[in-house]
Amino acid sequence: MIDAFLTRYIKYMKLQLTSLKNNIIFKVVFVVFGVYFLYVLMVGLFPTTSPNAYEPPKLDDTATDKDKATVLADAVTHSIGIQLNSFFGWIPNDLLLVPKVIDNITSYQEGVIYATRPASDIIAKTASRFGKNDTMDGRLVDATSRYFVYSTTEWGFWFIYDAEGRYKLGIENWKAWAQSIDSGAKNAGVYNLRSDDVYSILKYCYQMLEFAVGTLNDENISHFDSDNRIYFAKGVAAVVEDVFKGLIAVDSSVVERGGQGNVTAALNRLSYIRDFNPMYIVAGGNAIGDAMLPNHVASIARHIDVASNRINDIMQSMEK
């Protein structure tokens, strides 16, 4: 009788322990998923795809080459710097699958780095040397060819480089170049912006906007893919706006020869693009465009196209 009682008691205790163990596992899993859900929710709510635009200082006739170089360096790195220094940092290489869930900020950041790479390249090749046959500044070569080219999804630890670390080094190199101008140091940088350089930078702005329009000109864009295309284009346009403003600040010929009307119109459209942020994005209802649903893809494409045309008008004026 005692043996039977002990056997039943042991079985009962085993069942209780199993139940307790399962209960603990359930609670741990519940907490983990709860924390993950909260994290994804915060990433979706707080990072903005409409950050403040770059506002360069007003330079007068007393501005030095160092002042102008600083403006251009800030113009190249402003948008990527904002994303890297935000609370959640660089999202595309997040290990917790956030890029697959929260795709608006991911697409925006990918657009920013996409446009930052050629911006770094063209300004390094123009403003940082006396002529095309001169050696480029090593810091800007590294920024363009080693750091900004790093994969957007690379995640590193210990001795393995990550995207954030590489991009931040690229920004540091641009700052270091600007600060070295007129310093008299052995590695002092060069600032030299000629009229053909101004044209080349304007051409970069025009080509980037044309590329952004091209990503939107697809009749088969679905509602679910339209937001990715739009926010990628917004990221590209944000860098173009920064570079365009920086160029206007350091070279008055953009306004004098390109016309204040063209400059103002282009900046207004770029501002509209930056502020464009519907609560829910749809791509219209049909190919004709007369459906009840709005077509946000067409709306932002129109703003980009107008800005692109205005910058093209400025380029044509610079050729005369």
C-alpha positions as CSV (number, residue, x, y, z in Angstrom):
1,M,0.0,0.0,0.0
2,I,2.8,2.4,0.9
3,D,4.6,1.5,-2.4
4,A,1.5,2.3,-4.4
5,F,1.1,5.6,-2.5
6,L,4.7,6.5,-3.2
7,T,4.4,5.6,-6.9
8,R,1.3,7.8,-7.3
9,Y,3.0,10.6,-5.4
10,I,6.1,10.4,-7.6
11,K,4.0,10.5,-10.7
12,Y,2.0,13.5,-9.3
13,M,5.3,15.4,-8.6
14,K,6.6,14.6,-12.1
15,L,3.4,16.0,-13.6
16,Q,3.7,19.1,-11.4
17,L,7.3,19.7,-12.4
18,T,6.6,19.2,-16.1
19,S,3.7,21.6,-15.9
20,L,5.9,24.2,-14.0
21,K,8.7,23.7,-16.6
22,N,6.3,24.2,-19.5
23,N,4.8,27.2,-17.8
24,I,8.2,28.8,-17.3
25,I,9.1,28.2,-21.0
26,F,5.8,29.7,-22.1
27,K,6.5,32.8,-20.0
28,V,10.0,33.2,-21.4
29,V,8.7,32.8,-24.9
30,F,5.9,35.3,-24.2
31,V,8.3,37.9,-22.8
32,V,10.8,37.5,-25.7
33,F,8.0,38.0,-28.3
34,G,6.6,40.8,-26.3
35,V,9.9,42.6,-26.2
36,Y,10.5,42.0,-29.9
37,F,7.0,43.3,-30.8
38,L,7.6,46.4,-28.7
39,Y,11.0,47.0,-30.4
40,V,9.5,46.6,-33.9
41,L,6.7,49.0,-32.9
42,M,9.2,51.6,-31.7
43,V,11.3,51.3,-34.8
44,G,8.1,51.8,-36.9
45,L,6.9,54.8,-34.9
46,F,9.9,56.9,-34.0
47,P,12.5,57.0,-36.9
48,T,11.5,59.7,-39.3
49,T,11.7,59.6,-43.1
50,S,11.3,63.4,-43.2
51,P,14.3,64.7,-41.1
52,N,15.4,68.3,-41.1
53,A,17.1,69.5,-44.3
54,Y,20.6,70.7,-44.4
55,E,20.8,74.5,-43.9
56,P,24.2,75.8,-44.9
57,P,25.5,79.0,-43.4
58,K,25.4,82.1,-45.5
59,L,28.8,82.8,-46.9
60,D,29.9,86.3,-47.9
61,D,33.0,87.6,-49.8
62,T,35.1,87.0,-46.7
63,A,34.5,83.3,-46.6
64,T,37.7,81.2,-46.8
65,D,38.3,78.1,-48.7
66,K,38.0,76.2,-45.5
67,D,34.6,77.6,-44.9
68,K,33.5,76.6,-48.3
69,A,35.0,73.1,-48.0
70,T,33.2,72.6,-44.7
71,V,29.9,73.5,-46.4
72,L,30.4,70.9,-49.1
73,A,31.6,68.3,-46.7
74,D,28.5,68.8,-44.5
75,A,26.3,68.7,-47.6
76,V,27.7,65.3,-48.7
77,T,27.4,63.8,-45.2
78,H,24.4,65.5,-43.7
79,S,21.7,62.9,-44.5
80,I,23.7,59.8,-43.9
81,G,24.9,61.4,-40.6
82,I,21.4,61.9,-39.4
83,Q,20.5,58.3,-40.0
84,L,23.6,56.9,-38.4
85,N,23.1,59.1,-35.3
86,S,19.4,58.4,-34.9
87,F,18.3,56.5,-31.8
88,F,17.9,53.2,-33.7
89,G,20.8,53.9,-36.1
90,W,21.3,52.0,-39.3
91,I,18.2,49.7,-39.9
92,P,19.0,47.7,-43.1
93,N,21.6,45.5,-41.2
94,D,19.4,44.9,-38.2
95,L,19.6,41.3,-37.1
96,L,16.1,41.0,-35.7
97,L,14.4,41.0,-39.1
98,V,13.2,44.6,-38.7
99,P,14.1,45.5,-42.3
100,K,11.6,42.9,-43.5
101,V,8.8,44.2,-41.2
102,I,9.5,48.0,-41.1
103,D,10.4,48.7,-44.7
104,N,9.8,52.5,-45.0
105,I,12.8,53.6,-42.9
106,T,14.8,50.8,-44.4
107,S,14.1,51.9,-48.0
108,Y,14.7,55.5,-47.1
109,Q,18.2,54.8,-45.6
110,E,19.1,52.7,-48.6
111,G,18.2,55.6,-50.8
112,V,20.3,57.9,-48.7
113,I,23.5,55.8,-49.0
114,Y,22.8,55.1,-52.7
115,A,22.9,58.8,-53.5
116,T,25.7,59.6,-51.0
117,R,28.2,57.3,-52.8
118,P,28.2,59.2,-56.1
119,A,28.0,62.6,-54.3
120,S,31.1,61.7,-52.4
121,D,32.8,60.6,-55.7
122,I,31.9,63.6,-57.8
123,I,32.7,66.3,-55.2
124,A,36.0,64.5,-54.3
125,K,37.0,64.5,-58.0
126,T,36.1,68.2,-58.5
127,A,36.4,70.4,-55.5
128,S,39.3,68.7,-53.8
129,R,42.1,69.1,-56.4
130,F,43.4,71.7,-58.9
131,G,42.8,69.7,-62.0
132,K,41.8,66.4,-63.4
133,N,45.4,65.2,-63.5
134,D,46.1,66.0,-59.9
135,T,46.1,63.3,-57.2
136,M,42.9,63.1,-55.2
137,D,43.0,63.6,-51.5
138,G,43.6,60.3,-49.8
139,R,41.0,60.8,-47.2
140,L,38.3,61.4,-49.8
141,V,39.5,58.5,-51.8
142,D,39.0,56.3,-48.8
143,A,35.7,57.8,-47.9
144,T,34.4,57.1,-51.4
145,S,36.1,53.8,-52.4
146,R,36.5,52.1,-49.0
147,Y,33.9,53.3,-46.6
148,F,30.7,54.4,-48.3
149,V,30.8,51.5,-50.7
150,Y,30.3,49.1,-47.8
151,S,27.3,46.8,-48.0
152,T,24.2,48.3,-46.4
153,T,23.3,45.0,-44.7
154,E,26.7,44.1,-43.3
155,W,26.6,43.5,-39.5
156,G,29.9,43.1,-37.7
157,F,31.5,42.5,-34.3
158,W,35.0,42.3,-32.8
159,F,37.3,42.5,-35.9
160,I,34.6,42.3,-38.5
161,Y,33.6,45.7,-39.9
162,D,29.9,46.7,-39.9
163,A,28.1,49.2,-42.1
164,E,27.7,51.9,-39.5
165,G,31.4,51.9,-38.6
166,R,32.4,52.2,-42.2
167,Y,30.0,54.9,-43.0
168,K,31.0,56.9,-39.9
169,L,34.7,56.6,-41.0
170,G,33.7,58.1,-44.4
171,I,32.0,61.0,-42.6
172,E,35.1,61.6,-40.4
173,N,37.3,61.6,-43.5
174,W,35.2,64.3,-45.1
175,K,35.3,66.4,-42.0
176,A,39.1,65.9,-41.7
177,W,39.6,67.1,-45.3
178,A,37.6,70.2,-44.7
179,Q,39.3,71.1,-41.5
180,S,42.8,70.6,-43.1
181,I,42.2,73.3,-45.7
182,D,44.5,76.3,-45.3
183,S,46.0,74.7,-42.1
184,G,49.6,74.7,-43.4
185,A,49.9,71.1,-42.3
186,K,51.8,68.5,-44.4
187,N,48.5,66.8,-45.3
188,A,46.5,70.0,-45.8
189,G,43.7,69.5,-48.3
190,V,42.9,71.5,-51.4
191,Y,39.7,73.3,-52.2
192,N,39.3,74.4,-55.8
193,L,35.8,74.7,-57.3
194,R,35.8,75.9,-61.0
195,S,32.8,76.6,-63.2
196,D,33.0,73.2,-64.9
197,D,33.1,71.6,-61.5
198,V,29.9,73.4,-60.6
199,Y,28.3,72.0,-63.8
200,S,29.5,68.5,-62.9
201,I,27.9,68.7,-59.5
202,L,24.6,70.0,-61.0
203,K,24.7,67.1,-63.4
204,Y,25.0,64.7,-60.5
205,C,21.9,66.3,-58.9
206,Y,20.0,66.0,-62.2
207,Q,21.0,62.4,-62.9
208,M,20.1,61.3,-59.4
209,L,16.7,62.8,-59.6
210,E,16.2,61.2,-63.0
211,F,17.1,57.9,-61.6
212,A,14.7,58.4,-58.7
213,V,11.9,59.1,-61.2
214,G,12.9,56.0,-63.2
215,T,12.4,53.8,-60.1
216,L,8.8,55.2,-59.8
217,N,7.8,55.0,-63.5
218,D,6.6,51.4,-63.4
219,E,2.9,50.8,-64.3
220,N,3.0,47.5,-62.4
221,I,4.0,48.8,-59.0
222,S,1.7,47.2,-56.4
223,H,0.3,48.9,-53.3
224,F,2.6,46.8,-51.2
225,D,5.7,47.7,-53.2
226,S,4.9,51.4,-53.8
227,D,6.0,52.5,-50.3
228,N,9.4,51.0,-50.8
229,R,9.9,52.8,-54.1
230,I,8.7,56.1,-52.7
231,Y,10.9,56.1,-49.6
232,F,13.9,55.0,-51.6
233,A,13.3,57.9,-53.9
234,K,12.9,60.2,-50.9
235,G,16.3,59.1,-49.6
236,V,17.9,59.9,-52.9
237,A,16.2,63.3,-53.2
238,A,17.3,64.2,-49.6
239,V,20.9,63.9,-50.5
240,V,20.4,65.8,-53.7
241,E,18.7,68.6,-51.8
242,D,21.7,68.8,-49.4
243,V,24.3,68.9,-52.1
244,F,22.3,71.4,-54.2
245,K,22.0,73.7,-51.2
246,G,25.6,73.3,-50.4
247,L,26.6,74.2,-54.0
248,I,24.4,77.3,-54.0
249,A,26.0,78.4,-50.7
250,V,29.6,78.2,-52.0
251,D,29.1,79.4,-55.5
252,S,26.9,82.4,-56.3
253,S,27.0,81.6,-60.1
254,V,24.3,78.9,-59.6
255,V,21.8,81.6,-58.8
256,E,23.3,84.4,-61.0
257,R,23.5,82.3,-64.1
258,G,20.9,79.7,-63.4
259,G,18.2,82.2,-62.3
260,Q,16.6,82.7,-58.9
261,G,13.3,81.4,-60.2
262,N,14.8,78.0,-61.2
263,V,16.6,77.7,-58.0
264,T,13.6,78.6,-55.8
265,A,11.3,76.2,-57.8
266,A,13.8,73.3,-57.5
267,L,14.2,73.9,-53.7
268,N,10.5,74.1,-53.2
269,R,9.9,70.8,-54.9
270,L,12.8,69.1,-53.0
271,S,11.2,70.4,-49.8
272,Y,7.8,68.9,-50.8
273,I,9.5,65.6,-51.4
274,R,11.2,65.7,-48.0
275,D,7.9,66.4,-46.3
276,F,5.9,63.9,-48.3
277,N,4.8,61.2,-45.8
278,P,1.2,59.9,-46.1
279,M,-0.2,57.8,-43.3
280,Y,-0.9,55.0,-45.8
281,I,0.6,54.8,-49.3
282,V,-1.4,53.5,-52.3
283,A,-0.5,53.3,-56.0
284,G,-3.9,54.3,-57.4
285,G,-6.5,51.9,-58.6
286,N,-5.8,51.3,-62.3
287,A,-3.4,52.1,-65.2
288,I,-5.6,54.9,-66.5
289,G,-5.3,56.9,-63.3
290,D,-9.0,57.7,-62.8
291,A,-9.7,55.5,-59.9
292,M,-11.0,56.7,-56.6
293,L,-7.8,55.8,-54.8
294,P,-5.0,58.4,-54.9
295,N,-1.8,57.6,-56.7
296,H,1.0,58.6,-54.3
297,V,3.7,57.2,-56.6
298,A,2.6,59.6,-59.4
299,S,2.3,62.5,-56.9
300,I,5.9,62.3,-55.6
301,A,7.2,61.4,-59.1
302,R,5.8,64.7,-60.3
303,H,7.6,66.7,-57.7
304,I,10.9,64.9,-58.5
305,D,10.4,65.5,-62.2
306,V,9.8,69.2,-61.8
307,A,12.9,69.6,-59.5
308,S,14.9,67.6,-62.1
309,N,13.7,69.8,-65.0
310,R,14.6,73.0,-63.0
311,I,18.1,71.8,-62.3
312,N,18.5,70.9,-65.9
313,D,17.4,74.4,-66.9
314,I,20.2,75.7,-64.5
315,M,22.7,73.4,-66.2
316,Q,21.7,74.7,-69.7
317,S,22.1,78.3,-68.4
318,M,25.6,77.5,-67.1
319,E,26.7,76.3,-70.5
320,K,26.0,79.7,-72.1
